[in-house]
Amino acid sequence: MARARSNGSGPSSNAGSPLAVDGRDYNPSETDQAIIREVQDCITEGKRWHNQFVWRVERRYDAWRGLQPDAVDNAKPQGWRSNQHPPYLINIVEGMLASLEEVNPQWNVVPRALPEMTAQDMAHAADNADFVSALITHQMRIDNFGAKAGMYAHQDLVAGFSPMKIHWLKQTAERPLLTETPELIYDETGGTIDIANKLNESKQDVVLRDDPTMEVRDVRDFMFPESATDIQKAPWVIDRTFVTYETLERMQALGVYQNVEYIKETRYDETHAGSVQPGRELKLRNADRTRGLVEICERWTNDSCSTVANNMVLLRHGANPLFVGRKPFVIASAIPDLFQIPGVSVIEGLAGMQEMLWTLMNMRLDATRIAASVITLIRGDVDNAEDYEFAPEAQWIVPDPNAVKPLDLSAVAQAAASTLQAEGLLRGDIQNVMGGLPFTGSAQSQTQPTNTATGVSIVTNIAQAILARRKTMYQRAFAQAAQMFLELDQKLLREERLVPIFGMAGEKRLMEVFPTDIQAIYDIELELSEDSQLRAERRAEKQSLLTIALQGAPIMAQFGGGVNLNLKAFWEELLDAFGLVNTQKFFAAAPSPQQPAAAPGMGSPPNAQSILDQMAGGAPGGGITNPSLAAGPSAPSSPVSMSGSAAMQRALSRVGAGRSA
């Protein structure tokens, strides 16, 4: 429909040549034609290396899926020889992804100290860091970060690098709305006997999303200059997509594109197009991933964006609508290469060993089949070889015992067994070479030190360190994406947002974030939220600190010189370590203490009640030795915050009542 192929007589890309489209002439201006030619030149330059790169990516994908490189299908070979090719690399990649993915991240936001900032500006930015962290966490959660992060890492392990596009997404939908209106009910005489609520159904446009989003881009549709070493320093980037014509019409109605009506009958110029090679979709499903779709090429620079459809129709050109001085893409490679954007693919280092393993396995299967099938030698002067029935307890009458005898296949059986050791070594190498997790099965490798516990621990720690380094590369990319999320929020968010805050215990609270709270410059890092060991260590530290505080509170109450420990703050730290957001429900107001009178002339020894009074900030007998502490965190004159920080005090002032999620 949308991609009409050129038959050789189509229009050229020379300036000023009109394009006949549906009885009308698409005759762009000289400026528009110059922009179209620039995009075409960039695509032509990108094809110099991109087509060969896509061919290698498809080979790596075939190796990951266990498809033979030169086979279109998995047809069984002719004859008795084996041609098995199980996908060993799928388990290896899945095991790596299980260690590399970050499903539910937390973001550490730190204000950046600029040269012209004062101490007051830095303190104000630090107070608002909690609002930025809550907003970014909420936006990543509704953007389905876990699924996109897994796809992002998966493509990199196969292709060698993975691109991600950051842009703003606004989704609206028409939903039914029910309202109630009171309606009087009359009796036969016209008197009112009751009032009933009547349901009225109407339709209302609802904004489902109005936030930043991240989109994993296919490396087969992502081009840049072959000399580029950094995506932000590259002079241009081509991002190709395939969309329906109806989608383009809707975007033109929204004012995003123009000239959409000229696309439908425009002849597709393959001279300047980025060729789409038939790959995995054709092998697996016999499908064409571009059928019925329009090719859209966006050329991004640090300052501009040009969109061309079918390499002939200019849809949009203008300044970079998203960021200032940077492209909206984040590139990551778990194994980066030197001075180039594509890195080293995990499949690239394992595909050769998998093919060797297939060869040895098929040789073993063939040898086993030969050894298990008896071959009988029959002398040539035998009258009729069909007289010898191959059955249990059969009797053969022969003039010579050597006339009919089975062939000795012991050498073949030994050859079949000899490949087992080589296969085990290859399986071990596949697990170890690219940093997989060894000792997870019966695989063996000569690179492993010994079969002792010490040797196993050494190799396992090395493999975990390799995976941790690769995970760090993804964490840096996700931190850049979160940084771009914040930049888009600062540029486009112009109204307050209610952001839910979830605790690990399942409870939820609401925080109100204003656009003025996120205007400072922040550095964002990804925290490891799935590491249960770190959480356990953090909880153990808070429990130990609370135990020490409980043991030292009586001593501080007696010999602290009027300074007492705020045990409530210690409890709040422990509750926070367990992910409990609403900590106030765990505290109850203490009753007024009834202190007995002391004996005249001598001080009474501290008892349990007096110790509790000291813990609560009061003096024995009901006197108050620390008025500011006894006033509580809600008092305006209290210098001590409820949470121990000004940022948390501001956050709690905007947080609604806690409720179960």
C-alpha positions in Angstrom: 0.0 0.0 0.0 2.5 2.6 1.2 5.7 1.4 -0.3 5.2 1.3 -4.0 8.4 0.0 -5.6 10.2 1.9 -8.4 10.1 0.2 -11.8 13.1 2.2 -13.2 11.0 4.9 -14.7 10.3 6.7 -11.4 11.3 10.3 -10.7 14.9 11.0 -9.7 16.0 13.0 -6.7 17.2 16.0 -8.7 16.1 19.3 -7.4 12.9 20.7 -8.9 11.5 17.5 -10.4 7.8 17.2 -9.5 6.4 14.0 -8.2 3.0 13.0 -9.7 0.8 12.0 -6.8 -2.9 11.2 -7.2 -3.5 13.9 -9.8 -1.5 16.5 -7.8 2.1 17.5 -8.0 4.2 17.3 -4.9 6.7 20.0 -5.7 8.7 20.9 -2.6 10.5 24.1 -2.3 14.3 24.3 -2.9 14.8 24.4 0.8 12.8 21.3 1.4 14.5 19.5 -1.5 17.9 20.4 0.0 16.8 18.8 3.3 15.5 15.7 1.5 18.8 15.3 -0.3 20.7 15.7 3.0 18.7 12.9 4.5 19.3 10.7 1.4 23.0 11.4 1.5 23.2 10.4 5.2 21.3 7.1 4.5 23.6 6.4 1.5 26.7 6.9 3.7 25.2 4.8 6.5 24.6 1.9 4.2 28.4 1.7 3.6 28.8 -0.3 6.8 25.2 -0.8 8.0 24.1 -3.5 5.6 27.2 -5.7 6.4 26.6 -5.1 10.1 22.9 -6.2 9.8 24.1 -9.4 8.0 26.4 -10.2 11.0 23.6 -9.4 13.5 21.3 -11.9 11.7 24.0 -14.5 11.8 24.3 -14.0 15.5 20.6 -14.2 16.0 20.5 -17.5 14.1 23.2 -18.8 16.4 21.3 -17.7 19.5 18.1 -19.4 18.2 20.0 -22.5 17.1 19.4 -22.0 13.4 22.0 -23.1 10.9 23.4 -20.1 9.0 22.8 -21.4 5.5 19.5 -23.1 6.2 16.2 -21.4 5.6 14.2 -24.0 7.5 15.0 -26.9 9.8 14.4 -29.7 7.2 15.7 -33.1 8.1 18.8 -34.0 6.1 18.7 -36.8 3.5 20.0 -40.2 4.6 20.8 -41.4 8.0 23.3 -38.8 9.1 22.4 -36.5 12.0 22.0 -32.8 11.7 20.9 -31.7 15.2 21.6 -28.1 16.3 20.0 -27.5 19.7 20.1 -23.8 20.8 22.7 -24.0 23.6 23.2 -20.3 23.7 19.6 -19.5 24.7 20.3 -20.8 28.2 23.6 -19.0 28.4 22.0 -15.6 27.4 19.0 -16.2 29.7 21.3 -16.9 32.6 23.1 -13.7 31.9 19.9 -11.7 31.6 18.7 -13.0 35.0 21.8 -11.5 36.5 21.8 -8.3 34.5 18.2 -7.1 34.6 17.0 -4.5 37.0 13.2 -4.9 37.3 12.3 -2.4 40.0 15.0 0.3 40.3 15.4 3.0 42.8 17.1 6.3 41.8 19.7 8.2 43.8 19.4 11.9 43.1 22.2 14.2 44.1 22.2 18.0 43.3 25.1 19.2 41.2 27.2 22.0 42.7 27.5 24.7 40.0 30.2 27.4 40.2 27.7 30.2 40.8 25.6 28.4 43.4 25.4 29.6 46.9 25.2 27.4 50.0 21.5 28.3 50.3 20.8 27.3 46.7 22.6 24.0 47.3 20.6 23.3 50.4 17.4 24.1 48.6 18.3 21.7 45.7 19.2 19.0 48.2 15.8 19.4 49.9 14.0 18.8 46.6 16.1 15.7 45.7 13.4 13.5 47.3 10.8 14.9 45.0 12.9 14.3 41.9 13.6 10.7 43.0 9.9 10.0 43.7 8.9 11.5 40.3 11.5 9.6 38.3 10.6 6.3 40.1 6.9 6.8 39.4 7.5 7.6 35.7 9.8 4.6 35.2 7.3 2.3 36.8 4.3 3.4 34.6 6.6 3.2 31.6 7.2 -0.5 32.2 10.9 -0.1 32.8 11.5 -3.8 33.7 10.3 -5.2 30.4 12.1 -2.5 28.3 15.3 -2.9 30.3 15.3 -6.7 29.6 14.7 -6.2 25.9 17.5 -3.5 25.9 20.0 -5.8 27.4 18.9 -8.8 25.4 19.5 -7.0 22.1 22.9 -5.9 23.2 24.0 -9.5 24.1 23.1 -10.6 20.6 24.0 -7.6 18.5 26.8 -6.0 20.3 25.1 -2.7 21.3 21.6 -1.5 21.9 20.0 2.0 21.3 17.3 3.6 23.3 15.2 6.6 22.3 13.8 9.0 25.0 10.8 11.2 24.1 7.6 12.6 25.5 4.4 10.5 25.3 0.9 11.7 25.8 -1.9 9.2 25.6 -5.6 10.1 25.7 -8.6 7.7 25.5 -12.3 8.1 25.4 -13.9 6.3 28.3 -17.5 6.0 29.5 -18.4 8.0 32.5 -21.4 7.2 34.9 -23.0 10.0 36.9 -26.0 9.9 39.3 -28.8 12.4 39.3 -31.7 12.3 41.8 -35.1 11.5 40.3 -38.5 11.9 42.0 -40.9 9.0 42.0 -44.6 9.9 42.1 -47.7 7.8 43.0 -50.9 7.6 41.1 -52.3 10.8 42.6 -49.1 12.8 41.7 -47.6 12.8 45.1 -44.0 12.2 45.8 -43.3 8.9 47.4 -39.6 8.4 46.9 -36.4 9.7 45.5 -34.2 7.4 43.3 -30.8 8.0 41.8 -30.7 7.7 38.0 -27.5 6.6 36.2 -26.5 8.7 33.3 -23.8 7.4 30.9 -21.6 9.8 28.9 -18.2 9.8 27.3 -15.2 11.7 28.4 -11.6 12.1 27.1 -9.2 11.0 29.8 -5.4 11.6 29.7 -3.9 8.3 30.5 -0.2 9.4 30.3 1.6 12.6 29.9 5.2 11.7 30.8 8.5 10.8 29.3 9.0 7.4 27.9 11.9 5.2 26.6 11.7 3.1 23.5 14.2 0.4 22.6 15.2 0.8 18.9 16.1 -2.0 16.6 19.8 -2.0 15.6 18.8 -3.0 12.1 17.0 0.4 11.7 19.6 2.6 13.5 22.4 4.2 11.4 25.2 6.6 12.1 28.5 7.6 10.4 31.0 4.7 10.2 33.7 7.0 11.7 31.6 7.9 14.8 33.0 6.9 18.2 30.3 8.5 20.4 26.6 8.9 19.6 26.4 12.4 21.0 29.5 13.5 19.1 28.3 12.0 15.8 27.2 14.6 13.2 24.0 12.8 12.6 21.9 9.7 13.4 19.3 8.0 11.3 16.4 6.4 13.2 14.1 4.4 10.9 10.6 3.2 11.8 7.8 1.6 9.9 4.2 2.9 10.7 0.8 2.7 9.1 -0.6 5.4 6.9 -3.4 5.9 9.3 -1.0 6.7 12.1 0.6 9.4 9.9 -2.8 10.9 9.2 -3.6 11.1 12.9 -0.2 12.8 13.6 -0.9 15.3 10.8 -4.2 16.1 12.4 -2.4 16.8 15.6 0.0 19.1 13.8 3.1 16.9 14.1 3.5 16.1 10.4 2.6 17.6 7.0 2.4 16.5 3.4 1.1 13.1 4.5 -1.4 13.0 1.6 1.5 12.7 -0.8 2.9 9.5 0.7 0.3 7.0 -0.4 1.2 7.0 -4.1 4.8 8.2 -3.9 7.1 5.8 -5.7 9.7 4.3 -3.3 13.2 5.3 -4.3 15.4 2.4 -3.4 18.5 4.2 -4.5 18.7 6.3 -1.3 16.7 4.0 0.9 18.2 2.0 3.7 17.6 -1.5 2.4 15.7 -3.8 4.6 17.3 -7.3 4.4 15.0 -10.3 4.9 16.1 -11.8 8.2 14.7 -13.6 11.3 11.0 -12.9 10.6 11.3 -14.5 7.2 13.0 -17.6 8.6 10.8 -18.1 11.6 7.4 -17.0 10.4 7.8 -16.4 6.7 6.7 -12.8 7.4 7.8 -9.4 6.1 8.1 -6.9 8.9 7.6 -3.9 6.5 4.6 -5.1 4.6 1.9 -2.5 4.3 3.9 0.1 6.3 5.5 3.4 5.5 9.2 3.9 6.0 9.9 6.9 8.2 13.5 8.1 8.5 14.4 10.7 11.1 17.7 12.4 10.9 18.7 13.7 14.2 21.5 16.1 15.0 22.3 17.9 18.2 20.3 20.9 17.1 17.7 19.7 14.5 15.4 16.9 13.4 14.3 16.1 9.8 11.6 13.5 9.1 11.3 12.0 5.5 8.7 9.4 4.4 9.7 6.8 1.7 12.9 8.9 1.2 10.9 11.3 -0.9 8.3 13.3 1.1 9.4 15.7 3.8 7.1 15.5 6.8 8.8 17.7 9.3 12.0 19.8 9.8 12.9 22.1 12.6 14.9 22.5 15.8 15.5 19.6 18.1 12.1 19.4 19.9 13.3 17.4 22.9 16.8 18.4 24.1 19.2 21.2 23.7 22.5 20.3 22.2 22.1 16.5 22.4 20.3 13.7 20.6 17.5 11.8 22.3 19.4 8.4 22.3 21.2 6.3 24.8 23.6 3.6 23.6 24.9 0.8 25.8 27.2 -2.1 25.2 28.0 -4.6 28.0 31.4 -5.4 26.3 32.4 -2.1 24.7 35.0 -2.1 22.0 37.8 0.5 21.6 36.9 3.7 19.9 33.7 2.6 18.2 30.0 2.5 19.1 29.3 -1.2 18.4 30.8 -3.4 21.1 31.5 -7.1 21.3 28.5 -9.5 21.2 28.3 -12.4 23.5 27.0 -14.5 20.7 30.0 -13.5 18.6 32.4 -15.2 21.0 30.2 -18.3 21.4 28.8 -19.1 18.0 32.0 -20.8 16.8 32.2 -23.1 19.8 28.5 -23.9 19.4 29.1 -25.0 15.8 32.0 -27.2 16.9 29.8 -28.7 19.6 27.1 -29.4 17.0 29.7 -31.2 14.8 31.0 -33.4 17.6 27.5 -34.2 18.8 26.3 -35.2 15.3 29.5 -37.3 14.9 28.7 -39.1 18.2 25.1 -39.7 17.2 26.2 -41.1 13.9 28.8 -43.4 15.5 26.3 -44.5 18.1 23.7 -45.3 15.4 26.3 -47.4 13.5 27.5 -49.2 16.6 24.0 -50.0 17.7 23.0 -51.3 14.3 24.5 -54.8 13.6 26.2 -55.1 10.3 26.4 -58.7 9.1 29.1 -60.0 6.8 27.9 -62.7 4.3 30.3 -64.5 2.1 29.8 -64.0 -1.6 29.2 -67.6 -2.5 26.1 -67.9 -0.4 23.2 -68.8 -2.6 20.5 -66.6 -1.1 21.3 -64.0 1.6 17.5 -63.5 2.2 17.3 -66.9 3.8 19.0 -65.6 7.0 16.3 -64.2 9.2 17.4 -61.6 11.7 15.4 -62.6 14.7 16.0 -63.7 18.3 16.9 -67.5 18.6 17.1 -67.8 14.8 19.1 -70.8 13.4 21.3 -70.4 10.4 22.6 -73.5 8.6 26.0 -72.6 7.0 28.8 -74.8 5.6 31.4 -72.5 7.3 31.0 -70.5 10.5 32.8 -67.7 8.8 30.2 -67.5 6.0 27.9 -65.2 8.0 29.2 -63.2 11.0 28.6 -59.7 12.4 31.0 -57.0 11.7 33.2 -55.9 14.7 32.2 -52.3 15.5 34.0 -51.9 18.8 36.3 -49.2 17.2 33.2 -47.2 16.2 31.8 -47.5 19.7 35.1 -46.2 21.2 35.0 -43.3 18.7 31.5 -42.4 19.8 32.6 -42.4 23.5 35.8 -40.4 22.7 33.7 -37.3 21.7 32.0 -37.1 25.1 35.1 -35.5 26.7 35.5 -33.0 23.9 31.9 -32.1 24.1 32.2 -31.6 27.9 35.2 -29.3 27.4 33.3 -27.3 24.8 30.2 -26.9 27.1 32.5 -25.7 29.8 34.2 -23.2 27.5 30.8 -21.9 26.4 29.9 -21.2 30.0 33.2 -19.7 31.0 34.6 -17.8 28.0 32.0 -15.0 27.9 31.5 -14.8 31.7 28.7 -17.3 32.1 28.0 -19.0 35.4 30.2 -22.2 35.6 29.6 -25.3 37.7 25.8 -25.0 37.1 25.8 -28.4 35.4 28.1 -31.3 34.5 30.2 -29.2 32.1 33.9 -29.5 32.4 36.7 -27.2 31.3 40.4 -27.3 31.6 40.4 -23.6 32.4 38.9 -24.3 35.8 41.7 -24.6 38.5 40.6 -27.7 40.3 37.5 -29.6 41.4 37.9 -28.3 45.0 35.6 -25.9 46.7 38.4 -23.2 46.6 38.7 -23.6 42.8 34.9 -23.4 42.4 34.7 -20.3 44.5 37.5 -18.6 42.6 36.0 -19.2 39.2 32.5 -18.3 40.3 33.6 -15.1 41.9 35.4 -14.1 38.6 32.2 -14.9 36.6 30.1 -12.8 39.0 32.6 -9.9 38.8 32.4 -10.0 35.0 28.6 -10.0 35.1 28.7 -7.2 37.6 30.8 -5.1 35.3 28.4 -5.6 32.4 25.5 -4.7 34.7 27.3 -1.5 35.5 27.4 -0.6 31.8 23.6 -0.9 31.7 23.1 1.0 34.9 25.0 3.9 33.4 22.8 3.8 30.4 19.6 3.7 32.5 21.0 6.6 34.6 21.4 8.6 31.4 17.8 7.8 30.5 16.6 8.9 33.9 18.6 12.1 33.4 16.8 12.7 30.1 13.5 12.0 31.8 14.3 14.8 34.3 15.3 17.2 31.5 12.0 16.6 29.7 10.1 17.1 33.0 11.9 20.4 33.5 11.0 21.5 30.0 7.4 20.2 29.6 5.9 19.6 33.0 3.9 22.7 34.0 1.5 21.4 36.6 1.7 19.6 39.9 1.6 15.9 40.0 0.5 13.4 42.6 3.2 10.7 42.8 2.6 7.4 44.7 5.3 6.1 46.9 5.3 2.4 47.5 7.0 0.6 50.4 8.3 -2.9 50.3 5.5 -3.9 52.7 2.9 -3.0 50.1 1.6 0.3 51.5 1.3 3.4 49.4 1.3 7.1 50.1 0.9 10.1 47.8 3.4 13.0 47.4 2.6 16.2 45.6 5.4 17.4 43.3 5.4 20.9 41.8 7.3 21.9 38.7 9.3 24.4 40.7 10.7 21.6 42.9 12.6 19.9 40.0 14.3 22.8 38.3 17.8 22.4 39.7 20.5 20.3 38.0 20.8 16.8 39.4 23.0 13.8 38.9 21.0 10.6 38.9 22.4 7.1 39.6 20.7 3.8 39.6 20.5 2.0 43.0 20.4 -1.8 43.2 16.9 -2.4 44.5 16.9 -6.2 43.9 20.0 -7.1 45.8 18.4 -8.9 48.8 21.8 -9.3 50.5 22.3 -5.5 50.6 18.8 -5.1 52.1 19.5 -7.7 54.7 22.8 -6.0 55.7 21.1 -2.7 55.9 18.3 -4.0 58.1 20.9 -5.8 60.3 22.8 -2.5 60.7 19.7 -0.6 61.8 18.7 -3.4 64.2 22.2 -3.3 65.8 22.0 0.5 66.0 18.6 0.4 67.7 19.9 -2.3 70.2 22.8 -0.1 71.1 20.5 2.9 71.5 18.1 1.0 73.8 21.1 -0.1 75.9 22.6 3.3 76.1 19.3 5.3 76.7 19.2 4.7 80.5 22.9 5.7 80.8 22.3 8.9 78.8 19.2 9.7 80.9 21.2 9.5 84.1 24.6 10.8 83.1 23.9 12.7 79.8 23.9 16.1 81.3 20.4 16.9 80.1 20.9 15.4 76.7 18.7 12.3 75.9 18.5 9.9 73.0 15.5 10.3 70.6 14.6 6.6 70.4 11.8 7.4 68.0 14.3 8.4 65.4 16.1 5.1 65.8 12.8 3.2 65.4 11.9 5.2 62.2 15.3 4.3 60.7 14.6 0.6 61.3 11.1 0.8 59.9 12.4 2.7 56.9 14.9 -0.2 56.3 12.0 -2.6 56.1 10.3 -0.4 53.4 7.5 0.9 55.6 6.5 4.4 54.4 3.9 5.3 57.0 5.9 5.1 60.2 3.6 7.3 62.3 1.0 4.6 62.8 3.5 2.5 64.8 3.8 5.2 67.5 1.2 6.0 70.2 1.0 9.0 72.5 2.5 8.2 75.9 0.2 8.6 79.0 1.1 11.2 81.6 3.5 9.6 84.1 2.7 9.3 87.8 6.0 9.7 89.6 6.1 9.0 93.4 7.5 11.6 95.7 11.2 11.3 96.5 12.4 10.9 100.1 13.5 14.2 101.7 17.1 15.0 101.6 18.1 12.4 99.1 17.6 11.7 95.3 15.5 8.7 94.4 17.3 6.1 92.2 16.2 5.9 88.6 13.5 3.2 88.2 11.8 1.9 85.0 9.2 4.7 84.9 11.9 7.4 85.2 13.9 5.8 82.5 10.9 5.8 80.2 10.3 9.4 81.1 13.8 10.2 80.0 13.4 8.3 76.8 10.3 10.4 76.0 12.1 13.6 76.7 10.6 14.4 80.1 12.1 14.7 83.5 11.2 12.6 86.6 8.1 14.0 88.2 6.6 15.3 85.0 9.2 18.1 84.5 10.4 18.9 81.0 14.2 19.2 80.6 14.1 19.5 76.8 11.1 21.6 75.7 12.0 21.6 72.0 12.3 17.8 71.9 9.1 17.3 73.9 7.3 19.7 71.5 7.6 17.0 68.8 8.5 17.4 65.2 5.3 19.1 64.3 6.0 22.2 66.4 7.3 25.1 64.5 10.0 25.8 67.1 11.4 22.3 67.0 14.9 22.3 65.4 14.8 18.6 64.9 13.0 17.1 61.9 10.7 14.1 62.3 12.7 12.2 59.7 16.1 13.7 60.5 16.3 15.8 57.4 14.7 18.9 56.0 14.0 17.1 52.7 11.9 14.4 54.4 10.1 17.0 56.5 9.0 18.8 53.4 8.1 15.5 51.8 6.0 14.5 54.7 4.2 17.8 54.7 2.9 17.0 51.2 2.2 13.4 51.7 -1.4 12.2 52.1 -2.5 9.6 54.6 -1.1 6.2 54.1 -3.3 3.4 52.8 -2.9 -0.1 51.7 -1.9 -0.6 48.0 
